[in-house]
Amino acid sequence: MTITFITGANKGLGRETARRLSDLGHTVIVGARDVERGAEAAAALAARFVATDVSDDASVAAAAAGVAEHEGAIDVLINNAGIPGPVGDPSNLTGTEALGVFDVNVIGAVRVTTAFLPLLRRSPDPVIVNVSSGMGSLALTHDPSRPESEVIAPLYTASKAALTMLTTQYAKALPDIRINAADPGYTATDFTGHSGPQTVTEGTDAIVRLATEKPGAGSGRFVSRHGEIAWS
């Protein structure tokens, strides 16, 4: 049975991904820093909850140790946890705000990946899915026909561009693991103030696809629900 660990899985895209993968037969581990919401989500999904604050080294290490003790290995890691940061005029952005967004959206993925690599390497077909965004694409954010071009979110967009590049670098460096990035698209969740045209299920299509592909499907890709995309 496929064992899948998902960060930020207490609501939105993470929770829907957990639900869908559980329905497909995965053993799902819900990671979240909000203990109450995380435990509730896990109970509703017949999953197991593991407290995980991706911005805290000790929390991530404890989460990996707990999974090592309980499950012994994982097959799929989904780095989903993320925060939006300030939107609009960047004139008054602070270094503290920038560090906060990058600490969760980029460095958090590094922390979790490093901690869980030993568990992934016990799988016959290890997979990492980084939940990125078309908001990090130069092409999409400059295309007036795309909703990505209408939003000013300096730190979020920069962090997602960094996460996609991080994905390609890990894919090159770790050929024994299939590592890809997903673009959920503009989805109606708490994250977007429920303003997106996609349902939360549609928003998880790319994530679920990458988490359930067969061996040999390819690594270092950026995939949306409509297929593989260029992110430059």
BALUMZA-281231 format. One record per residue: x, y, z of N, C-alpha, C in turn; residue in one letter. Coordinates in Angstrom, 1 decimal, padded with zeros to 4 digits. Atoms other than C-alpha are relative to their C-alpha. Example, Ala and Ser with C-alpha at 12.3 -4.5 7.8 and 13.67 -1.06 7.14 Angstrom:
BEGIN
PT    n.c1    n.c2    n.c3   ca.c1   ca.c2   ca.c3    c.c1    c.c2    c.c3  type
PT   000.9  -001.2   000.0   012.3  -004.5   007.8   000.9   001.2   000.0     a
PT  -000.9  -001.1   000.0   013.7  -001.1   007.1  -000.8   001.1   000.8     s
//
This chain:
BEGIN
PT    n.c1    n.c2    n.c3   ca.c1   ca.c2   ca.c3    c.c1    c.c2    c.c3  type
PT   000.8  -001.2   000.0   000.0   000.0   000.0   000.9   001.3   000.0     m
PT  -000.8  -001.3   000.1   001.3   003.5  -000.9  -000.2   000.8   001.2     t
PT   000.1  -000.8  -001.2   002.1   005.6   002.1   000.4   001.4  -000.4     i
PT  -000.2  -001.4   000.5   001.8   009.4   001.5   000.0   000.9   001.2     t
PT  -000.1  -001.1  -001.0   002.8   012.3   003.8  -000.2   001.3  -000.7     f
PT   000.3  -001.3   000.6   001.3   015.7   003.0   000.1   001.1   001.1     i
PT  -000.1  -001.2  -000.9   002.2   019.0   004.7  -001.1   000.9  -000.3     t
PT   001.1  -000.9   000.2  -000.4   021.6   005.2  -001.3  -000.6  -000.4     g
PT   001.1   000.8   000.5  -003.1   019.0   004.9  -001.3   000.1   000.8     a
PT   001.1  -000.1  -000.9  -005.6   020.3   007.4  -001.2   000.7  -000.7     n
PT   001.1  -000.7   000.7  -007.6   022.4   004.8   000.4   000.2  -001.4     k
PT  -000.3  -000.4   001.4  -007.8   023.5   001.2   000.5  -001.1  -000.9     g
PT  -000.6   000.9   000.9  -005.7   021.8  -001.4   000.6  -001.2   000.7     l
PT  -000.7   001.1  -000.7  -003.8   019.7   001.1  -001.1  -001.0   000.5     g
PT   001.1   000.9  -000.5  -007.0   018.3   002.7  -000.7  -000.8  -001.1     r
PT   000.6   000.7   001.1  -008.6   017.5  -000.6   000.9  -001.0  -000.7     e
PT  -001.0   000.9   000.5  -005.4   015.9  -001.9   000.0  -001.3   000.9     t
PT   000.1   001.1  -001.0  -005.5   013.7   001.3  -001.2  -000.8  -000.2     a
PT   001.2   000.7   000.2  -009.1   012.8   000.7   000.0  -000.8  -001.2     r
PT   000.0   000.7   001.3  -008.6   011.9  -002.9   001.0  -001.2   000.0     r
PT  -001.0   001.1   000.0  -005.5   009.8  -002.3  -000.4  -001.1   000.9     l
PT   000.5   001.1  -000.9  -007.1   008.0   000.6  -001.1  -000.8  -000.7     s
PT   001.0   000.7   000.7  -010.0   007.2  -001.6   000.6  -001.0  -001.1     d
PT  -000.7   000.9   001.0  -007.5   005.7  -004.1   000.8  -001.1   000.7     l
PT  -000.7   001.1  -000.7  -006.1   003.4  -001.4   001.3   000.4   000.7     g
PT  -001.2  -000.4  -000.7  -003.2   005.4  -000.1  -000.2   000.0   001.5     h
PT   000.0  -000.2  -001.5  -002.3   005.3   003.6   000.5   001.5   000.1     t
PT  -000.3  -001.4   000.0  -002.3   009.1   004.2   000.4   000.4   001.4     v
PT  -000.5  -000.7  -001.2  -000.4   011.0   006.9  -000.2   001.5  -000.2     i
PT   000.3  -001.5   000.1  -001.8   014.5   007.5   001.0   000.7   000.9     v
PT  -000.9  -000.9  -000.8   000.9   017.0   008.5  -000.6   001.3   000.0     g
PT   000.5  -001.3  -000.2  -000.2   020.3   009.9   000.5   000.6   001.2     a
PT  -000.5  -000.7  -001.2   001.0   022.9   012.4  -001.2   000.3   001.0     r
PT   001.2  -000.2  -000.9  -002.6   023.5   013.7  -000.5  -001.4   000.5     d
PT   000.3   001.4  -000.6  -003.1   020.5   016.0  -001.5  -000.3   000.0     v
PT   001.4   000.3  -000.1  -006.8   020.9   016.4  -000.6  -000.3  -001.4     e
PT   000.5   000.2   001.3  -007.6   021.3   012.7   000.7  -001.3  -000.7     r
PT  -000.7   001.2   000.6  -005.0   018.6   011.7  -000.6  -001.2   000.5     g
PT   000.6   001.2  -000.6  -006.5   016.1   014.1  -001.4  -000.2  -000.5     a
PT   001.4   000.2   000.5  -010.0   016.8   012.9   000.0  -000.5  -001.5     e
PT  -000.1   000.4   001.4  -009.0   016.5   009.2   000.4  -001.5  -000.1     a
PT  -000.4   001.4   000.0  -007.2   013.2   009.9  -001.1  -000.9   000.4     a
PT   001.1   000.8  -000.4  -010.2   011.8   011.7  -001.1  -000.1  -001.0     a
PT   001.1   000.0   001.1  -012.6   012.8   008.9   000.5  -000.8  -001.2     a
PT  -000.5   000.7   001.2  -010.3   011.2   006.3   000.5  -001.4   000.3     l
PT  -000.6   001.3  -000.4  -009.4   008.0   008.2   001.4   000.0  -000.2     a
PT  -001.5  -000.1   000.2  -005.8   009.2   008.1   000.6   000.1   001.4     a
PT  -000.7  -000.2  -001.3  -003.2   009.7   010.8   000.6   001.4   000.0     r
PT  -000.5  -001.3  -000.1  -002.2   013.1   012.0   001.3   000.1   000.7     f
PT  -001.4  -000.2  -000.6   001.4   014.2   012.7   000.2   001.5   000.0     v
PT  -000.2  -001.5  -000.1   002.0   017.7   014.0   001.3   000.3  -000.7     a
PT  -001.1  -000.4   000.8   004.3   019.4   011.6   000.0   001.5  -000.4     t
PT  -000.2  -001.4   000.3   005.4   023.0   011.5   001.2   000.1  -000.9     d
PT  -001.1   000.0   001.0   007.5   023.3   008.3   001.1   001.1   000.2     v
PT  -001.0  -001.1  -000.3   009.2   026.5   009.6   000.8  -000.3   001.2     s
PT  -000.7   000.3  -001.3   010.6   024.7   012.7   000.8  -001.3  -000.2     d
PT  -000.8   001.2   000.2   013.5   022.3   012.4  -000.3  -001.1   001.0     d
PT   000.2   001.0  -000.9   012.7   020.5   015.6  -001.4  -000.7  -000.3     a
PT   001.3   000.6   000.3   009.0   020.0   014.6   000.1  -001.0  -001.2     s
PT  -000.1   000.8   001.2   010.0   018.6   011.2   000.8  -001.3   000.4     v
PT  -000.8   001.2  -000.4   012.6   016.3   012.8  -000.8  -001.0   000.8     a
PT   000.8   000.9  -000.8   010.1   015.0   015.3  -001.1  -000.7  -000.9     a
PT   001.0   000.6   000.9   007.5   014.4   012.5   000.6  -001.2  -000.7     a
PT  -000.7   001.0   000.7   010.0   012.4   010.5   000.3  -001.2   000.9     a
PT  -000.3   001.1  -000.9   011.0   010.4   013.6  -001.3  -000.8   000.3     a
PT   001.2   000.6  -000.3   007.4   009.7   014.4  -000.5  -000.9  -001.1     g
PT   000.4   000.8   001.1   006.7   008.4   010.9   000.9  -001.2  -000.2     v
PT  -001.0   001.1   000.0   009.9   006.3   011.0  -000.4  -001.1   000.9     a
PT   000.3   001.0  -001.1   008.7   004.7   014.2  -001.4  -000.7  -000.4     e
PT   001.4   000.5   000.2   005.0   004.2   013.1  -000.1  -000.7  -001.3     h
PT   000.1   000.6   001.4   005.1   003.6   009.3   001.3  -000.7  -000.5     e
PT  -001.3   000.5   000.4   008.8   002.9   008.8   000.5   000.5  -001.3     g
PT  -000.4  -000.5   001.3   008.8   004.4   005.3  -001.1   000.8  -000.6     a
PT   001.1  -000.6   000.8   006.9   006.6   002.9   000.3  -000.2  -001.5     i
PT  -000.2   000.1   001.4   006.4   006.4  -000.8  -000.2   001.3  -000.7     d
PT   000.3  -001.3   000.6   005.1   009.9  -001.6   000.1   001.1   001.1     v
PT  -000.1  -001.2  -000.8   006.0   013.2   000.0  -000.6   001.2  -000.8     l
PT   000.6  -001.2   000.6   003.8   016.2  -000.9   000.2   001.2   000.8     i
PT  -000.3  -001.3  -000.7   005.2   019.6   000.1  -001.0   001.0  -000.4     n
PT   001.1  -000.8   000.4   002.0   021.5   000.1  -000.1   001.3   000.9     n
PT   000.1  -001.1  -000.9   002.3   023.9   003.1   000.5   001.3  -000.6     a
PT  -000.4  -001.3   000.5   002.4   027.5   002.1  -000.8   001.2   000.5     g
PT   000.7  -001.2  -000.5   001.4   031.1   003.0   000.1   001.0  -001.1     i
PT   000.0  -001.0   001.1   000.5   034.0   000.7   000.9   001.2   000.2     p
PT  -000.7  -001.2  -000.2   002.3   036.9   002.3  -000.8   001.2  -000.4     g
PT   000.7  -001.2   000.3   001.5   040.5   001.7  -000.3   000.1  -001.5     p
PT   000.4  -000.2   001.4  -000.3   041.5  -001.6  -000.1   001.5  -000.2     v
PT   000.2  -001.4   000.4  -000.4   044.8  -003.5   001.4   000.7   000.1     g
PT  -001.2  -000.9   000.0   002.1   047.7  -003.3   001.1  -000.5   000.8     d
PT  -001.1   000.5  -000.7   005.5   046.4  -002.3   000.9   001.1   000.7     p
PT  -000.8  -001.1  -000.4   006.8   049.8  -001.2   000.5  -000.2   001.5     s
PT  -000.3   000.1  -001.4   006.7   048.9   002.5   000.3  -001.4   000.5     n
PT  -000.4   001.3  -000.4   007.7   045.3   002.4   001.2   000.0   000.9     l
PT  -001.2   000.1  -000.9   010.1   044.3   005.2   000.7  -001.3  -000.2     t
PT  -000.8   001.2   000.0   012.9   041.8   005.4  -000.7  -001.1   000.8     g
PT   000.6   001.0  -000.9   011.0   040.0   008.2  -001.2  -000.6  -000.7     t
PT   001.0   000.5   000.7   008.0   039.6   006.0   000.5  -001.0  -001.1     e
PT  -000.6   000.8   001.0   010.1   038.2   003.2   000.6  -001.3   000.5     a
PT  -000.5   001.2  -000.7   011.9   035.8   005.5  -001.1  -000.9   000.4     l
PT   001.1   000.8  -000.4   008.6   034.6   006.8  -000.6  -000.8  -001.1     g
PT   000.6   000.7   001.1   007.2   033.7   003.4   000.9  -001.0  -000.6     v
PT  -000.9   000.9   000.6   010.3   032.1   002.1   000.3  -001.2   001.0     f
PT  -000.3   001.0  -001.0   010.8   030.2   005.4  -001.0  -001.1  -000.1     d
PT   001.0   001.0   000.2   007.5   028.4   004.8   000.0  -000.6  -001.4     v
PT   000.2   000.4   001.3   007.2   028.2   001.1   001.2  -000.7  -000.7     n
PT  -001.2   000.6   000.7   010.8   027.3   000.1   000.8  -000.8   001.0     v
PT  -000.9   000.6  -000.9   012.9   026.6   003.1  -000.7  -001.2   000.7     i
PT   000.8   001.1  -000.6   010.1   024.5   004.6   000.0  -001.2  -000.8     g
PT  -000.1   001.1   000.9   010.2   022.3   001.6   001.3  -000.7   000.1     a
PT  -001.3   000.5  -000.1   013.9   021.9   002.0   000.1  -000.8   001.3     v
PT   000.0   000.7  -001.3   013.5   021.0   005.7  -000.7  -001.3   000.0     r
PT   000.8   001.3   000.0   010.8   018.4   005.1   000.7  -001.0  -000.9     v
PT  -000.6   000.9   000.9   012.5   016.9   002.1   001.3  -000.7   000.6     t
PT  -001.2   000.5  -000.6   015.8   016.5   003.9  -000.3  -001.0   001.1     t
PT   000.4   000.8  -001.2   014.1   015.0   007.0  -000.6  -001.3  -000.5     a
PT   000.8   001.2   000.5   012.0   012.5   004.9   000.7  -000.8  -001.0     f
PT  -000.7   000.8   001.1   014.6   011.4   002.3   000.4  -001.4   000.5     l
PT  -000.3   001.4  -000.4   015.7   008.4   004.4  -001.2  -000.9  -000.1     p
PT   001.3   000.8   000.0   012.1   007.3   004.6  -000.4  -000.3  -001.4     l
PT   000.4   000.2   001.4   011.5   007.8   000.9   000.9  -001.0  -000.6     l
PT  -000.9   000.9   000.6   014.6   005.8   000.0  -000.2  -001.4   000.4     r
PT   000.4   001.3  -000.4   013.0   002.8   001.7  -001.1  -000.5  -000.9     r
PT   001.1   000.3   000.9   010.3   002.9  -001.0   000.6  -000.5  -001.4     s
PT  -000.4   000.4   001.3   010.6   001.0  -004.3  -000.2   001.0  -001.1     p
PT   000.3  -001.0   001.0   009.2   004.0  -006.2  -000.2   001.4   000.7     d
PT   000.2  -001.2  -000.7   009.8   007.2  -004.2  -000.4   001.2  -000.8     p
PT   000.5  -001.2   000.8   008.0   010.4  -005.3  -000.1   001.2   001.0     v
PT   000.2  -001.2  -000.7   008.1   014.0  -004.2  -000.8   000.9  -000.9     i
PT   000.8  -001.0   000.7   005.5   016.5  -005.3   000.1   001.4   000.7     v
PT  -000.1  -001.3  -000.6   006.2   020.2  -004.6  -001.2   000.8  -000.6     n
PT   001.2  -000.8   000.5   003.0   022.3  -004.8   000.5   001.4  -000.2     v
PT  -000.5  -001.4   000.4   004.2   025.4  -006.7  -001.2   000.8  -000.5     s
PT   001.1  -000.9   000.5   002.1   027.9  -008.7   000.4   000.6  -001.3     s
PT  -000.2  -000.8   001.2   001.8   029.5  -012.1   000.3   001.4   000.3     g
PT  -000.3  -001.4  -000.4   002.1   032.7  -010.1   001.6   000.2   000.0     m
PT  -001.5  -000.1   000.0   005.9   031.9  -010.1   000.5   000.0  -001.4     g
PT  -000.4   000.1   001.4   006.0   031.8  -013.9   000.1   001.4  -000.6     s
PT  -000.1  -001.3   000.7   007.4   034.8  -015.8  -000.9   000.1  -001.2     l
PT   000.9   000.0   001.2   005.4   033.9  -018.9  -001.4   000.2   000.4     a
PT   001.4  -000.1  -000.4   002.1   033.5  -017.1  -000.3   001.3   000.6     l
PT   000.3  -001.3  -000.7   002.4   036.6  -014.9   000.1   001.2  -001.0     t
PT   000.0  -001.1   001.0   003.1   038.7  -018.1  -001.0  -000.2  -001.1     h
PT   001.0   000.3   001.1   000.3   037.2  -020.2  -001.3   000.6   000.5     d
PT   001.2  -000.7  -000.4  -002.7   039.6  -020.0  -001.3  -000.9   000.0     p
PT   001.2   000.9   000.1  -005.1   036.7  -020.8  -000.1  -000.9   001.2     s
PT  -000.1   000.9  -001.1  -004.1   034.9  -017.7  -000.3   000.7   001.4     r
PT   000.3  -000.7  -001.3  -005.4   035.6  -014.1   001.3   000.2   000.8     p
PT  -001.3  -000.2  -000.7  -001.8   035.3  -012.9   000.6   001.4  -000.2     e
PT  -000.6  -001.3   000.4  -001.0   038.6  -014.6  -000.7   001.1   000.8     s
PT   000.8  -001.1  -000.7  -003.6   040.5  -012.5   000.3   000.1   001.5     e
PT  -000.3   000.0  -001.5  -002.2   039.8  -009.0   001.4   000.5   000.3     v
PT  -001.3  -000.4  -000.4   000.6   041.6  -007.3   000.2  -000.6   001.4     i
PT  -000.3   000.7  -001.2   001.9   039.3  -004.6   001.5  -000.3   000.0     a
PT  -001.4   000.1   000.2   005.7   039.9  -004.6   000.7  -001.2   000.6     p
PT  -000.7   001.0  -000.7   006.8   037.5  -002.0  -000.5  -001.4  -000.3     l
PT   000.5   001.3   000.4   004.5   034.6  -002.9   000.5  -000.4  -001.3     y
PT  -000.4   000.3   001.4   005.3   034.8  -006.6   001.5  -000.4   000.0     t
PT  -001.4   000.3   000.0   009.0   034.9  -005.9   000.3  -001.3   000.7     a
PT  -000.2   001.3  -000.7   008.8   032.0  -003.5  -000.3  -001.2  -000.8     s
PT   000.4   001.2   000.9   007.0   029.8  -006.0   000.9  -000.1  -001.1     k
PT  -001.0   000.2   001.0   009.5   030.6  -008.7   001.2  -000.7   000.6     a
PT  -001.1   000.7  -000.7   012.2   029.5  -006.2  -000.3  -001.4   000.2     a
PT   000.3   001.4  -000.2   010.3   026.3  -005.4   000.0  -000.8  -001.2     l
PT   000.0   000.7   001.3   009.9   025.4  -009.0   001.5  -000.3  -000.4     t
PT  -001.5   000.2   000.3   013.7   025.9  -009.6   000.6  -001.0   000.9     m
PT  -000.5   000.9  -001.0   014.4   024.0  -006.4  -000.4  -001.4  -000.5     l
PT   000.5   001.3   000.5   012.3   021.1  -007.9   000.9  -000.5  -001.1     t
PT  -000.9   000.4   001.2   014.4   021.0  -011.1   001.4  -000.4   000.5     t
PT  -001.3   000.3  -000.5   017.6   021.0  -009.1   000.1  -001.3   000.7     q
PT   000.1   001.3  -000.7   016.6   018.2  -006.8  -000.2  -001.1  -001.0     y
PT   000.2   001.1   001.0   015.4   016.2  -009.8   001.3  -000.4  -000.7     a
PT  -001.3   000.3   000.6   018.8   016.5  -011.4   000.9  -000.7   000.9     k
PT  -001.0   000.5  -000.9   020.7   015.7  -008.3  -000.4  -001.3   000.6     a
PT   000.5   001.2  -000.7   018.5   012.8  -007.0  -000.8  -000.8  -001.1     l
PT   000.6   000.7   001.1   017.8   010.6  -010.1  -000.8  -001.3   000.5     p
PT   000.7   001.1  -000.5   016.6   007.8  -007.8  -001.4   000.3   000.5     d
PT   001.3  -000.4  -000.5   013.5   009.8  -006.8  -000.7   000.8  -001.1     i
PT   000.8  -000.8   001.0   010.8   011.2  -009.1  -000.5   001.2   000.7     r
PT   000.3  -001.3  -000.6   010.5   014.9  -008.2  -000.6   001.0  -001.0     i
PT   000.7  -000.9   000.9   008.0   017.2  -009.8  -000.7   001.1   000.7     n
PT   000.7  -001.1  -000.6   006.2   020.5  -009.2  -001.4   000.0  -000.6     a
PT   001.4  -000.1   000.5   002.4   021.0  -009.5  -000.5   001.4   000.1     a
PT   000.7  -001.3   000.0   000.5   024.1  -010.5  -001.4  -000.3   000.2     d
PT   001.4   000.3  -000.2  -002.9   023.8  -008.9  -000.9   000.9  -000.9     p
PT   000.9  -000.9   000.7  -004.3   026.8  -010.9  -000.8   000.8   001.0     g
PT   000.7  -000.9  -000.8  -006.6   029.5  -009.6  -001.2  -000.7   000.6     y
PT   000.9   000.9  -000.6  -008.7   027.6  -007.1  -000.8   000.7   001.1     t
PT   000.8  -000.6  -001.1  -011.5   028.6  -004.7   000.3  -000.7   001.3     a
PT  -000.3   000.5  -001.3  -010.0   028.0  -001.3   000.1   001.2   001.0     t
PT  -000.2  -001.0  -000.9  -009.4   030.0   001.9   001.2   000.9  -000.4     d
PT  -001.2  -000.7   000.4  -006.0   030.9   000.4  -000.3   001.1  -001.0     f
PT   000.3  -001.0   001.0  -007.6   032.9  -002.4  -001.3   000.8   000.3     t
PT   001.2  -000.6  -000.4  -010.6   034.1  -000.5  -001.2  -000.6  -000.7     g
PT   001.1   000.7   000.7  -012.7   031.6  -002.4  -000.3   000.7  -001.3     h
PT   000.2  -000.8   001.2  -012.3   033.7  -005.5   000.3  -000.7  -001.3     s
PT  -000.4   000.7   001.2  -010.9   031.2  -008.0  -001.1  -000.7  -000.7     g
PT   001.1   000.7   000.8  -013.0   029.6  -010.8   000.0  -001.5   000.1     p
PT  -000.1   001.4  -000.1  -011.8   026.1  -010.1  -000.5  -000.5   001.4     q
PT   000.3   000.6  -001.3  -013.2   023.8  -007.4   001.3  -000.5   000.6     t
PT  -001.2   000.5  -000.7  -010.8   022.5  -004.8   000.4  -001.4  -000.6     v
PT  -000.3   001.3   000.6  -011.1   019.1  -006.5   000.8   000.2  -001.3     t
PT  -000.8  -000.3   001.2  -010.0   020.5  -009.8   001.4   000.5   000.3     e
PT  -001.3  -000.5  -000.4  -007.2   022.3  -008.0   001.0  -001.0   000.4     g
PT  -000.9   001.1  -000.4  -005.8   019.0  -006.8   000.3  -001.0  -001.1     t
PT  -000.1   000.9   001.1  -005.9   017.3  -010.2   001.5  -000.3  -000.3     d
PT  -001.4   000.2   000.4  -002.2   017.9  -011.0   000.8  -000.7   001.2     a
PT  -000.7   000.6  -001.1  -001.1   017.0  -007.5  -000.2  -001.5   000.1     i
PT   000.4   001.4  -000.1  -003.0   013.7  -007.5   000.6  -000.7  -001.2     v
PT  -000.6   000.7   001.2  -001.7   012.9  -011.0   001.4  -000.3   000.3     r
PT  -001.4   000.2  -000.2   001.9   013.4  -010.0   000.2  -001.0   001.1     l
PT  -000.2   000.9  -001.1   001.4   011.4  -006.8  -000.4  -001.4  -000.3     a
PT   000.5   001.4   000.3  -000.1   008.4  -008.6   000.5  -000.5  -001.4     t
PT  -000.6   000.4   001.2   002.0   008.2  -011.8   000.7  -001.3   000.2     e
PT  -000.8   001.3   000.0   003.7   004.9  -012.7   001.5   000.3  -000.1     k
PT  -001.4  -000.2   000.1   007.4   004.5  -012.4   000.4   000.3  -001.5     p
PT  -000.5  -000.4   001.3   009.3   006.1  -015.3  -000.7   001.2  -000.6     g
PT   000.8  -001.0   000.5   006.8   008.9  -015.7   000.8   001.3  -000.3     a
PT  -000.9  -001.1   000.3   009.6   011.5  -015.6   000.1   000.9   001.3     g
PT  -000.3  -000.8  -001.2   011.2   013.9  -013.1   000.4   001.4  -000.5     s
PT  -000.4  -001.4   000.3   011.9   017.7  -013.0  -001.1   000.7  -000.9     g
PT   001.1  -000.6   000.8   008.5   018.6  -014.6  -000.8   001.0   000.8     r
PT   001.0  -000.9  -000.6   006.0   021.4  -013.9  -001.3  -000.3  -000.7     f
PT   001.2   000.6   000.6   002.5   020.1  -014.4  -001.2   000.7   000.6     v
PT   001.3  -000.5  -000.4  -000.9   021.7  -014.3  -001.1  -001.1  -000.3     s
PT   001.1   001.0   000.2  -004.3   019.9  -014.5  -000.2  -000.2  -001.5     r
PT   000.1   000.0   001.5  -004.1   020.6  -018.3   001.2  -000.7  -000.7     h
PT  -001.2   000.6   000.6  -000.7   019.0  -018.8   001.3   000.7   000.5     g
PT  -001.3  -000.6  -000.3   003.0   019.8  -018.6   000.1   001.4  -000.6     e
PT  -000.1  -001.4   000.4   003.8   023.5  -018.8   001.5   000.5   000.2     i
PT  -001.3  -000.7  -000.2   006.9   025.7  -019.2  -000.3   001.0   001.0     a
PT   000.2  -001.0  -001.1   007.4   027.9  -016.2   000.8   001.2  -000.1     w
PT  -000.9  -001.1   000.1   009.9   030.4  -017.5  -000.8   001.3  -000.3     s
//
